[in-house]
Amino acid sequence: MRIAALLVLLLGALPSAGTAQERSALSNPKIHAEEARVLAIEDEYVAAEVAGDEAALRRIVDESFRFNSDRGITTGKEELIRGVLRMSMVGQTITERSVLLEGELALVFGTSEIVIAKPGQGESTSLLRYTATYVNREGQWRMLALQMQRRAPK
């Protein structure tokens, strides 16, 4: 009994090999590969936003999509695409990005700096924190939901 208690104490004192998610990704390369696929589709989404690429937006955004804005308004796929196409986005920088993968769902947490050029008004930058939800449908990751909120400047 004392030996078992001593082993528990000693094992608990050993340094861990990272978070549970990090250990899982290290022991399962498939998880790491899926996380990379989710980030790749998100990169495609961001590029489509900046380019105003309607076809790419329609391909990436799921039919069941919901957007939750910082104004407390929830809208769907068509409203998102119309809104993106109306913006005069000239750039977007994504930082502090991490992925939480759970089966056929993936959550991406990150920050974004969106630069918009308004005719006659110059450029403005929006600083945002976001959570994007992706669903794997028939082997393809698609954006299912997006929640954004303003953040304070660094």
C-alpha positions as CSV (number, residue, x, y, z in Angstrom):
1,M,0.0,0.0,0.0
2,R,2.8,2.4,0.9
3,I,4.7,1.5,-2.3
4,A,1.6,2.3,-4.4
5,A,1.2,5.7,-2.6
6,L,4.8,6.5,-3.1
7,L,4.6,5.6,-6.9
8,V,1.6,7.9,-7.2
9,L,3.5,10.7,-5.6
10,L,6.6,10.2,-7.7
11,L,4.7,9.8,-11.0
12,G,2.7,13.0,-10.2
13,A,5.9,14.9,-9.6
14,L,7.3,14.0,-13.1
15,P,6.9,16.8,-15.7
16,S,4.2,16.2,-18.2
17,A,4.8,16.1,-21.9
18,G,2.5,19.0,-22.6
19,T,-1.3,19.4,-22.5
20,A,-3.6,16.4,-23.1
21,Q,-4.3,17.8,-26.6
22,E,-0.6,18.1,-27.4
23,R,0.1,14.6,-26.1
24,S,-2.8,13.3,-28.2
25,A,-1.5,15.0,-31.3
26,L,2.0,13.7,-30.8
27,S,0.8,10.1,-30.3
28,N,-1.8,10.3,-33.1
29,P,-0.4,11.9,-36.3
30,K,-3.9,11.7,-37.8
31,I,-5.1,14.3,-35.4
32,H,-2.3,16.6,-36.3
33,A,-3.0,16.1,-40.0
34,E,-6.7,16.9,-39.5
35,E,-5.9,20.1,-37.6
36,A,-3.7,21.1,-40.5
37,R,-6.5,20.5,-42.9
38,V,-8.9,22.6,-40.8
39,L,-6.4,25.5,-40.7
40,A,-5.9,25.1,-44.5
41,I,-9.6,25.5,-45.2
42,E,-9.7,28.5,-42.9
43,D,-6.8,30.0,-44.8
44,E,-8.8,29.5,-48.0
45,Y,-11.8,31.2,-46.4
46,V,-9.8,34.2,-45.3
47,A,-8.2,34.5,-48.8
48,A,-11.8,34.3,-50.3
49,E,-13.0,37.1,-48.0
50,V,-10.1,39.4,-49.0
51,A,-10.5,38.6,-52.7
52,G,-14.3,38.8,-52.6
53,D,-14.4,35.3,-54.2
54,E,-18.0,34.3,-54.0
55,A,-17.6,30.8,-55.5
56,A,-15.0,29.9,-52.8
57,L,-17.1,31.4,-50.0
58,R,-20.1,29.3,-51.2
59,R,-17.9,26.1,-51.4
60,I,-16.4,26.6,-47.9
61,V,-19.4,27.9,-45.9
62,D,-21.9,25.1,-45.0
63,E,-25.6,25.3,-45.9
64,S,-26.5,25.2,-42.1
65,F,-24.0,28.1,-41.3
66,R,-24.8,30.6,-38.5
67,F,-22.9,33.9,-37.8
68,N,-23.2,35.4,-34.4
69,S,-22.0,39.1,-34.5
70,D,-20.9,41.3,-31.6
71,R,-24.1,43.2,-32.0
72,G,-26.1,40.1,-30.9
73,I,-27.5,39.3,-34.4
74,T,-27.5,35.8,-35.8
75,T,-27.6,35.4,-39.5
76,G,-27.0,32.6,-42.1
77,K,-24.9,31.7,-45.0
78,E,-26.5,34.1,-47.6
79,E,-26.3,37.1,-45.3
80,L,-22.6,36.4,-44.5
81,I,-21.7,36.1,-48.2
82,R,-23.6,39.3,-49.1
83,G,-21.9,41.1,-46.2
84,V,-18.4,39.9,-47.2
85,L,-18.9,40.9,-50.8
86,R,-20.1,44.4,-49.8
87,M,-17.0,45.0,-47.7
88,S,-14.0,46.6,-49.4
89,M,-11.6,44.3,-47.5
90,V,-8.0,45.0,-48.5
91,G,-6.2,42.7,-46.0
92,Q,-6.6,40.4,-43.0
93,T,-4.0,39.1,-40.5
94,I,-4.9,36.1,-38.4
95,T,-2.9,35.5,-35.2
96,E,-3.1,33.5,-31.9
97,R,-4.8,30.6,-33.7
98,S,-5.4,27.3,-32.1
99,V,-7.6,24.3,-33.0
100,L,-9.7,22.0,-30.8
101,L,-10.7,18.9,-32.7
102,E,-13.5,16.7,-31.5
103,G,-14.6,14.0,-33.9
104,E,-16.3,15.6,-36.9
105,L,-16.2,19.1,-35.4
106,A,-13.3,21.5,-35.1
107,L,-13.2,24.8,-33.3
108,V,-10.7,27.4,-34.3
109,F,-9.9,30.2,-31.8
110,G,-8.0,33.2,-33.0
111,T,-7.6,37.0,-33.4
112,S,-8.0,38.9,-36.6
113,E,-7.1,42.4,-37.9
114,I,-9.3,43.2,-40.9
115,V,-8.4,46.2,-43.0
116,I,-11.2,47.8,-45.0
117,A,-10.8,50.6,-47.5
118,K,-13.9,52.9,-47.6
119,P,-14.1,55.1,-50.7
120,G,-13.3,58.7,-49.7
121,Q,-12.6,57.7,-46.1
122,G,-9.3,55.8,-46.3
123,E,-8.6,52.6,-44.5
124,S,-9.9,51.4,-41.2
125,T,-8.8,48.4,-39.1
126,S,-11.1,46.2,-37.0
127,L,-9.5,44.2,-34.2
128,L,-11.5,41.0,-33.5
129,R,-11.4,37.8,-31.6
130,Y,-13.2,34.9,-33.2
131,T,-14.3,31.3,-32.8
132,A,-15.0,29.4,-36.0
133,T,-16.7,26.0,-36.0
134,Y,-16.0,23.6,-38.8
135,V,-17.8,20.3,-39.6
136,N,-16.4,17.5,-41.6
137,R,-19.0,16.5,-44.2
138,E,-18.0,13.6,-46.4
139,G,-14.3,14.2,-45.9
140,Q,-14.5,18.0,-46.5
141,W,-14.2,20.6,-43.7
142,R,-16.8,23.3,-44.0
143,M,-17.4,26.4,-41.9
144,L,-20.5,25.8,-39.8
145,A,-20.5,28.8,-37.4
146,L,-18.6,31.9,-36.7
147,Q,-18.7,34.2,-33.7
148,M,-16.8,37.5,-33.7
149,Q,-16.3,40.2,-31.1
150,R,-14.3,43.4,-31.0
151,R,-11.1,43.3,-28.9
152,A,-8.9,46.0,-27.4
153,P,-5.8,47.1,-29.3
154,K,-2.5,45.5,-28.1
